[in-house]
Amino acid sequence: MGLTYFKRFRMELDLRGRDCSAVRFPDSFSAVAWDYSLLEAHAEVKHHSFRAEIDSNVFPCLGDYAGCVRLMEEIASKPGFLPGATWLAASFRPDSTVFCGTVQGVIDRNGMGSIQNLGIAPEHRGRGLGTALMMKALAGFQQAGLRRAFLEVTAQNSGAVRLYKRLGFTRARTVYKVSEVAYA
């Protein structure tokens, strides 16, 4: 085992004057509002979205389904957990529902909206689901009266960084996350 430092960006967004309510999901996809009975669905999508990504090295719980369940339980039990900023993306088919994206929002102790995780299953990326879910979360922050939102993203996750910049997030600072990584 060795220690590795991962470069992460804290990105912030001023919510004032933005219309985050005009959310458009791609055809055959829609948003599913938070309900505690969907906790395991959030965890499953989170695991599927992150298990093969750099973030599972930064946060090992993301590489393990049970770890994702624990993480979702922790997020949902936080004092500032905001159900209105917590969503699943789903595709409804005649014989099944496929959950393919997740986002969670929390109000931090400074009164800012904090995006906990935005994850899209690999086979559903590139369809606008990340944008749509983020806009749903940001609209939830606005409905709660919040003026600012923030998130942290691993610098190597260039696709996510591009998405957040496109949505208007700006880099506020660089932070480093230390993590134990097993070497083969």
HURA-V926150 format. One record per residue. N is the residue number from 1. PSI is psi in degrees with one decimal (999 if undefined). OMEGA is omega in whole degrees, 0 to 359 (* if undefined). Layout:
# HURA-V926150
n = <N;N>
psi = <PSI;PSI>
omega = <OMEGA;OMEGA>
This chain:
# HURA-V926150
n = <1;2;3;4;5;6;7;8;9;10;11;12;13;14;15;16;17;18;19;20;21;22;23;24;25;26;27;28;29;30;31;32;33;34;35;36;37;38;39;40;41;42;43;44;45;46;47;48;49;50;51;52;53;54;55;56;57;58;59;60;61;62;63;64;65;66;67;68;69;70;71;72;73;74;75;76;77;78;79;80;81;82;83;84;85;86;87;88;89;90;91;92;93;94;95;96;97;98;99;100;101;102;103;104;105;106;107;108;109;110;111;112;113;114;115;116;117;118;119;120;121;122;123;124;125;126;127;128;129;130;131;132;133;134;135;136;137;138;139;140;141;142;143;144;145;146;147;148;149;150;151;152;153;154;155;156;157;158;159;160;161;162;163;164;165;166;167;168;169;170;171;172;173;174;175;176;177;178;179;180;181;182;183;184>
psi = <143.9;158.9;135.6;140.1;125.5;127.4;129.4;148.5;132.0;122.3;141.0;157.5;131.3;119.1;-15.1;134.7;4.9;141.5;96.5;-2.0;-17.0;74.4;132.4;117.6;149.0;156.7;140.7;5.6;150.3;170.7;144.7;120.9;155.3;137.0;138.0;-28.9;-13.5;8.5;-46.1;-30.5;-42.2;-45.4;-41.6;-44.9;-41.3;-48.6;-47.6;-34.5;-34.5;-14.5;-30.6;15.8;165.6;-32.5;-20.4;-17.0;-38.6;-43.9;91.3;-26.6;-26.0;-18.0;3.0;126.9;-46.6;-35.6;-37.1;-35.9;-46.6;-42.7;-44.6;-39.3;-41.1;-45.7;-47.5;-19.5;-0.6;144.8;-32.7;10.4;131.6;99.4;-34.4;-9.2;18.7;117.8;157.0;148.4;138.0;151.0;119.9;120.3;161.3;-35.7;-1.8;167.2;129.2;115.0;130.6;1.7;154.0;147.4;144.2;143.5;144.0;145.2;120.4;175.8;-13.6;4.7;22.2;150.8;129.5;115.7;121.0;-48.5;139.5;115.2;135.6;130.2;137.7;-40.5;-6.3;5.2;156.9;12.5;-1.3;6.1;-37.4;-44.2;-47.5;-45.1;-41.6;-41.7;-36.9;-43.2;-44.0;-37.8;-37.4;-39.8;-43.9;-43.4;-26.1;0.6;15.0;147.0;-22.6;153.6;155.0;166.2;167.2;141.8;139.5;128.0;-33.3;-13.4;73.7;-34.3;-43.4;-41.8;-43.9;-44.0;-49.4;-38.2;-43.0;-32.6;-5.2;0.0;142.2;150.8;122.0;-36.3;167.8;134.6;163.6;134.0;123.3;139.2;147.6;130.1;132.3;135.5;136.1;999>
omega = <177;178;177;177;179;178;180;177;167;181;184;181;174;183;182;177;179;174;180;185;182;183;179;176;176;178;179;176;175;180;176;183;179;168;184;179;179;182;181;175;175;181;180;179;179;180;181;182;189;190;181;183;179;183;176;171;180;180;185;180;180;179;185;183;180;177;177;176;178;180;178;177;178;181;183;180;178;179;182;181;183;180;181;178;184;189;168;167;183;171;181;179;182;184;183;172;179;175;187;178;181;173;177;179;180;171;182;185;177;178;176;175;182;174;181;179;169;182;176;178;186;184;180;180;177;182;181;182;178;177;182;179;179;179;176;179;180;176;176;176;179;179;178;178;181;182;183;176;177;176;170;181;177;186;181;180;188;179;179;179;178;179;184;176;179;179;176;176;175;181;180;178;177;178;179;179;178;181;174;180;178;177;180;*>
